Amino acid sequence: MKSGKRGTNVFASVTMILLSVAFLAPIFIVFMNSFKGKLFISDTPFALPNVKTFVGMQNYMVGISKTGFLQSFQWSLLITVSSVLTILLFTAMTAWYITRVKSRTSTGLYFLFVFSMIVPFQMVMFTMAKIANLLHLDNPAGIIIIYLGFGSGLSVFTFSGFIKTIPVEIEEAAMIDGCEPIRAFFTVILPMLQPVTITVAILNTMWIWNDYLLPYLVIGTKYKTIPIAIQYLKGGYGSIDMGAMMAMLVLAVIPIILFYLSCQKYIIQGILAGAVKG
Amino acid sequence: MQKALKKFFPVFVLPTLIAFLISFIIPFLMGLYLSFTEFTTVNDAKWVGFGNYIKAFTANQEFVNALWFTVKFTIVSVITVNIFAFFLALTLTCGIKGTNLFRTVFFMPNLIGGIVLGYIWQLIINGILYRWEVTLTFDPKYGFWGLVALMNWQLIGYMMIIYIAGLQSIPEELKEAAKVDGASGSRLLWNVTLPSVMPSVTICFFLTMANGFKLFDQNLALTNGAPSKRTAMLALDIYNTFYGKNDWEGVGQAKAVIFFIIVGFIAFVQLKATRRREVEA
């Protein structure tokens, strides 16, 4: 019985190792090809670079200058960080208000926020881009407001779910001690929201960092985020510089892997919490 | 406390509400209205009733094709993703060495954005097809299976995490009791494990379905609908209708409304399904 169990475990381990290799293979193949001359990539995509095909960092140089990758990295970082911080602050405040103040307005707003979560982006993309343009929100600062609005559904919903589990007495005690609501929010409520804040932050970061269509429609190619820069590299009819493309894919994946490895625990928890509630 | 807080509506709610009005409520209502009109710039809208909706289905086959492609893709993805994810979760909850490392690896592709995923898989699939001297855009079936492979790579790890959480919440006593009663192997799986993780199964099915239906970036990067729009899914077809040809904005918006109704219906069914489970549990 015992040896049988060990046998299945060895079999399971080997299967998992093989599957892990298969899972990592696509990234490794892209990485390998990023050092090959662009003409060799479609011919021999699964071959390691050799003396004839190896071009060093050339693809990276070409790709970075063609796409303005470093600039794109900065725009992606700036837009993601400022949008996520804005979303966290304002939606936490809103969620606290509509959870604690029982009124028709609160109920109505809550319903609208939840409703917005099921509406696909294509439903509003055209009119949203027009309005953003009309209100001069078509720049990296303005898009923060768009992200706050479009991200508020999931964020308010997630915050509210957590706030409902906090006993209201703690807040009431603070308020009786003469704390007015704004101070109470920052000194008493916000610290208690820490676990759910991480969840909301992770969900919004992954969404905004990888988002392509919204920034493309709202800002266009004037301030290219990383996904826009990569799509931009494709250019007209099938004329992709495969070498530069491979290098840019590697550069796009590296920050994500670093982010993942450094806060893996929070990412998995956050995504799990978001999935199970959403 | 309610009273004290109530006065602070402008501070706590107004900023979010204004942003929400600008980027969701107003665009949504405008979109709904514009789907019944002919327009190019929002200001020149002319009422045409259900004309756009009829045109979406009858002017050409693109929307109907995209709808079927999306439905087929979603069905295949839901089945494959969930079978693989459940299998991985089962294996990774039986205590083999390196479980955490495997979990890390399988989940990782989920964090990569759709555009990047699309180009990664374009390289891989074109590389495989090169042997037969064809490319991804040669036949719609290559695009279809390419998207399925991509989708599996992206979502298996995610669903696996949800299944692992479900499997870990099964009380150990339940399994022990079943074993004492003589259940083992497949009977244990069918009669004890699977019923206990049904809530996770429901969540994963709907998550995969929603992800499949709304797929856009991956589709744009991998095939962009080629050959001749036959691998365009709903979201991409709507995008192409809006921005691809002049004077079709109204039809694009009508397609978007239909798309919204389908996605909304799936979400509604999900809500019903999860509510009922909660009552049962």
Interface residues (C-beta under 8 A of the other chain):
Chain A: N9 A12 S13 T15 M16 L19 S20 F23 L24 P26 I27 I29 V30 N33 I41 S42 D43 P45 F46 F90 T91 M93 T94 W96 Y97 I98 R100 V101 K102 S103 T105 L109 L112 F113 S116 I118 V119 P120 F121 Q122 M123 V124 M125 F126 T127 M128 K130 I131 A132 L135 L137 I145 I146 Y147 L148 G149 F150 S152 G153 V156 V168 E171 E172 M175 E180 P181 I182 F185 M206 W209 N210 D211 Y212 L213 I226 P227 I230 Q231 M242 M245 M246 L249 A252 V253 I256 I257 F259 Y260 L261 Q264 I267 I268 I271 L272 A275 V276
Chain B: M1 Q2 A4 L5 K6 F8 F9 V11 F12 V13 P15 T16 L17 I18 A19 F20 L21 I22 S23 F24 I25 I26 P27 F28 M30 G31 L34 T41 V42 L88 T91 L92 C94 G95 I96 K97 G98 L101 F102 T104 V105 F106 F107 M108 P109 N110 L111 I112 G113 G114 I115 V116 Y119 I120 W121 L123 I124 N126 G127 Y130 W153 G157 Y158 I161 I162 A165 I203 L207 F213 K214 F216 D217 L220 A221 L234 A235 I238 Y239 F242 E249 G252 Q253 A256 V257 F259 F260 V263 G264 A267
